[in-house]
Amino acid sequence: MRLKRWIAAVLATLLLFSLVGCGDKPESSGSSLDSSPADLSQPEPDPEYPLQVGSAVINARPGKVVSLAPSITEKICDLGLQNRLAGRSSECSYPESILALPQYGTSKYPDVKGLRDLKPQLVLSVEELPAEAMKALEEMGATLVIVPSYCRSIAQWEDSYIELASILEGRTTGKVLGERFAQELESRLDAIAASYPESHPLPTLYLRLMPFTVATGDTLESELMERVGFENIAAGQKEWVFDPEAATGEEGRALFNSLEIIFLYEKYVTIKHLERSDHYKRLQATLKDWYIYVDGIAFERQSLRLLDELEKMVSLETVGAR
């Protein structure tokens, strides 16, 4: 009897170990159905980032963003993305709502200490920063993206908005936002052109500096003027200079004499300058006050408000009153 009991106990023990062993097998199995909690929690790739812009790579949607150029700041605000800005340049003055943002110098003279304290993820500039600032950005892990300071065509201008929106919101969401904004620019340009009150293009000149620094055919200003209905007499010139010899020659004098309107960059040129100039004082446009002052800063910053200037340039009150 004792033997039988001993054998039964041994068999029970063996059965117990056998069951435990069977329970361990799935844990050590190489089955394809195995998946650890760590595997299940792996995040999906972000479809918006990383994003390469020029030589810079933006790895994730930037949090703290600093703009070191007024042209960039104004475009960001035009896009409705002002809330993405954590700082601005000391030259940013428009719109007024951005004046409450802290200042961090300019592209040429950035506030390195302030940037170190802020620790931005992204700095936007129109040029590379000085060596000390570049080193500081590298140390804090910030990305510098250089945005072109001047667009020479309407297509480039619209693309600059698409690029900025993509930088801040991602390759898909940002691109959609930027393209929608570009379509709105096109619609507004069409509306301004439709409001042009003349039956034929008026010969015009956009005079930025005396005597011959003008909007030539390779500038955004020239393309905008012609898009809304004007004829730019300097369209055949380049690099913002009406060649003095061409301007004072027989053909040049004929062109200038044909002027119906002179647009003046008010900050630098006034009607008094024209009246004192041997080249301009005898022109019909000068004698009859066929001129319109233009806010050249709006054109230089190439933000949405330059369309306000275009509207003023083609308005019935100004064009028709000549």
C-alpha positions in Angstrom: 0.0 0.0 0.0 2.8 2.4 0.9 4.5 1.6 -2.4 1.4 2.4 -4.3 1.0 5.6 -2.5 4.6 6.5 -3.2 4.2 5.7 -6.9 1.0 7.9 -7.1 2.8 10.8 -5.4 5.7 10.6 -7.9 3.3 10.4 -10.9 1.4 13.5 -9.6 4.7 15.4 -9.2 5.8 14.5 -12.8 2.4 15.5 -14.1 2.6 18.9 -12.4 6.0 19.6 -13.9 4.7 18.5 -17.3 1.9 21.0 -17.1 4.2 23.9 -16.1 6.5 23.1 -19.0 3.6 23.1 -21.4 2.6 26.5 -20.1 6.1 27.9 -20.7 6.2 26.9 -24.4 4.2 29.8 -26.0 6.5 32.3 -24.1 9.6 30.9 -25.7 8.1 30.1 -29.0 9.4 31.8 -32.2 5.8 31.9 -33.6 5.0 34.9 -35.9 2.0 35.5 -33.7 4.3 36.7 -30.8 4.3 40.5 -30.3 5.6 42.3 -27.2 3.8 45.4 -25.8 6.8 47.5 -27.0 6.2 46.4 -30.6 2.5 47.4 -30.4 3.3 50.9 -29.0 5.6 52.0 -31.8 4.5 55.4 -33.1 3.5 55.7 -36.8 5.8 57.9 -38.9 4.8 61.6 -39.2 3.6 62.2 -42.8 4.4 65.9 -42.5 8.0 65.7 -41.3 11.0 65.4 -41.7 11.0 68.2 -44.4 14.0 69.4 -46.3 14.2 73.1 -47.2 17.4 73.9 -49.1 20.2 72.4 -47.0 18.2 72.5 -43.8 16.2 69.5 -42.5 13.2 70.1 -40.2 12.6 66.9 -38.3 9.3 67.7 -36.6 6.7 70.4 -36.5 8.6 73.4 -34.9 7.4 74.7 -31.6 9.1 78.0 -30.8 9.7 79.9 -34.1 11.6 83.1 -34.4 11.6 85.3 -37.6 14.5 87.6 -38.0 13.2 89.5 -41.1 10.1 91.7 -41.5 9.3 90.1 -44.9 9.1 86.7 -43.3 7.1 87.9 -40.3 4.5 89.6 -42.5 4.0 86.6 -44.7 3.6 84.3 -41.7 0.9 86.7 -40.5 -0.7 86.8 -43.9 -1.1 83.0 -43.8 -2.9 83.3 -40.4 0.0 81.6 -38.6 1.1 84.4 -36.3 0.4 82.2 -33.2 3.4 80.1 -34.3 5.8 83.0 -33.7 7.7 83.1 -30.4 9.8 86.1 -31.4 10.5 88.6 -34.1 13.3 90.8 -35.4 13.8 94.3 -34.1 12.8 95.6 -37.6 9.4 93.9 -37.7 6.7 96.6 -37.4 3.7 95.2 -39.2 1.1 94.2 -38.4 0.7 95.9 -35.0 -0.3 92.7 -33.3 3.2 91.3 -33.6 4.7 94.2 -31.6 4.0 92.4 -28.3 6.4 89.6 -29.3 9.9 89.7 -27.9 12.7 91.0 -30.2 15.8 89.0 -31.1 17.8 91.4 -33.2 18.2 91.0 -37.0 19.7 88.5 -39.4 23.0 90.6 -39.4 23.0 91.3 -35.7 21.0 88.6 -33.9 20.5 88.7 -30.1 22.5 85.5 -29.3 22.0 85.6 -25.6 18.2 86.1 -26.0 18.1 83.1 -28.4 20.0 81.0 -26.0 17.5 81.8 -23.3 14.5 81.1 -25.6 15.9 77.9 -27.1 13.8 78.1 -30.3 13.3 75.0 -32.5 13.3 77.1 -35.7 14.9 80.4 -36.8 13.9 81.9 -40.1 16.2 84.4 -41.8 17.0 85.9 -45.2 20.7 85.2 -44.8 23.1 83.1 -42.8 23.7 84.4 -39.3 27.2 85.4 -37.9 29.4 82.6 -36.8 28.7 83.0 -33.0 24.9 82.8 -33.6 25.3 79.8 -35.9 27.3 78.0 -33.2 24.7 78.9 -30.6 21.9 77.5 -32.8 23.8 74.3 -33.3 24.4 73.9 -29.6 20.7 74.3 -28.7 19.6 72.0 -31.6 17.8 74.8 -33.4 17.3 74.7 -37.2 18.1 77.7 -39.3 16.1 78.1 -42.6 17.1 80.8 -45.0 14.1 82.2 -46.9 14.7 84.2 -50.1 14.5 88.0 -49.4 13.2 89.0 -52.8 11.0 87.3 -55.4 11.3 88.5 -59.0 8.0 87.1 -60.3 4.4 86.5 -59.2 5.0 82.7 -59.4 8.0 83.0 -57.1 6.0 85.2 -54.8 3.2 82.7 -54.5 5.7 79.9 -54.0 7.3 81.7 -51.1 4.0 81.5 -49.2 3.6 77.8 -50.0 7.1 77.1 -48.8 6.6 79.1 -45.5 3.3 77.3 -44.8 5.0 73.9 -45.5 7.8 74.8 -43.1 5.5 75.6 -40.3 2.6 73.1 -40.9 4.2 70.3 -42.8 4.6 69.0 -46.4 0.8 68.1 -46.8 -1.1 70.3 -44.4 1.1 73.3 -45.0 1.2 72.9 -48.8 -2.6 72.8 -48.9 -2.7 76.0 -46.8 -0.1 77.7 -49.0 -1.7 76.7 -52.3 -5.1 77.9 -51.1 -3.6 81.3 -50.1 -1.8 81.5 -53.6 -5.2 81.0 -55.2 -6.6 83.9 -53.2 -3.7 86.1 -54.3 -4.6 85.2 -57.9 -8.3 86.0 -57.4 -7.4 89.4 -55.9 -5.0 90.2 -58.7 -7.8 89.4 -61.2 -10.2 91.6 -59.3 -7.7 94.5 -59.3 -7.1 94.1 -63.0 -10.8 94.1 -63.7 -11.2 97.4 -61.9 -8.6 99.1 -64.1 -10.6 102.0 -65.5 -8.7 102.6 -68.8 -9.4 101.1 -72.1 -5.7 100.7 -72.9 -2.5 100.3 -70.8 -1.1 103.6 -69.6 2.6 104.1 -70.0 4.0 104.2 -66.4 7.3 104.2 -64.4 7.9 103.1 -60.8 10.7 105.4 -59.7 12.4 104.2 -56.5 15.5 106.5 -56.4 16.6 109.4 -58.5 17.4 109.5 -61.3 17.1 106.1 -62.9 16.6 103.4 -60.2 13.3 102.1 -61.5 11.3 98.8 -61.5 12.7 97.1 -64.6 11.3 94.1 -66.5 13.0 91.5 -64.2 11.2 92.7 -61.0 8.0 91.6 -59.3 6.9 95.2 -59.3 7.0 95.4 -63.1 5.1 92.1 -63.5 2.5 93.2 -61.0 2.0 96.6 -62.8 1.6 94.9 -66.1 -0.7 92.2 -64.7 -3.2 94.8 -63.5 -3.2 96.8 -66.7 -0.2 99.2 -66.9 2.5 99.4 -69.5 5.9 99.7 -67.8 8.2 101.8 -70.0 11.2 100.2 -68.3 10.2 96.6 -69.0 13.1 96.2 -71.4 15.7 97.2 -68.8 17.2 95.0 -66.0 18.5 95.1 -62.4 16.5 98.1 -61.3 18.5 100.5 -63.6 17.2 102.3 -66.6 20.5 102.7 -68.5 21.3 106.5 -68.4 22.5 106.5 -72.0 19.3 104.8 -73.2 17.2 107.1 -71.0 18.7 110.3 -72.3 18.9 109.2 -76.0 16.3 110.0 -78.5 14.3 106.7 -78.0 14.6 107.1 -74.2 13.3 110.6 -74.2 10.4 109.5 -76.3 9.6 106.8 -73.8 9.8 109.2 -70.9 7.7 111.8 -72.7 5.0 109.2 -73.2 4.5 108.7 -69.5 1.0 109.0 -68.2 1.8 108.2 -64.6 4.9 108.1 -62.5 4.7 106.0 -59.3 7.0 107.5 -56.7 8.5 105.7 -53.7 7.5 108.4 -51.3 10.2 107.7 -48.8 12.9 108.6 -51.3 11.3 110.5 -54.2 8.8 113.4 -54.2 7.4 115.6 -56.9 9.9 118.3 -55.7 12.7 116.0 -56.8 11.1 115.7 -60.3 10.6 119.4 -60.6 14.3 120.1 -59.9 15.6 117.3 -62.2 16.7 118.3 -65.7 15.5 114.9 -66.9 12.0 115.0 -65.4 11.0 118.6 -64.9 9.8 119.1 -68.5 7.9 115.9 -68.8 4.1 116.2 -69.1 3.7 113.8 -66.2 5.6 116.3 -64.0 4.1 119.4 -65.3 0.5 118.0 -65.0 1.2 116.3 -61.7 0.5 112.8 -63.1 2.1 111.0 -60.2 1.0 108.7 -57.4 2.9 108.1 -54.2 3.5 104.4 -53.4 4.4 102.8 -50.1 7.6 101.2 -51.3 8.2 99.3 -48.1 5.0 97.2 -48.8 6.6 96.2 -52.1 10.0 95.6 -50.6 8.6 93.2 -47.9 6.5 91.6 -50.6 3.6 90.9 -48.2 -0.1 90.9 -48.8 -0.4 94.6 -48.3 1.4 95.4 -51.5 -1.9 94.5 -53.1 -3.4 97.4 -51.2 -0.9 99.6 -53.0 -1.8 98.1 -56.4 -5.5 98.8 -55.7 -4.6 102.4 -55.0 -2.5 102.6 -58.2 -5.4 101.5 -60.4 -8.2 103.3 -58.6 -10.5 105.5 -60.7 -9.9 108.4 -58.3 -6.1 108.4 -58.9 -5.8 107.1 -62.5 -8.8 109.0 -63.8 -7.9 112.2 -62.0 -4.7 112.7 -64.0 
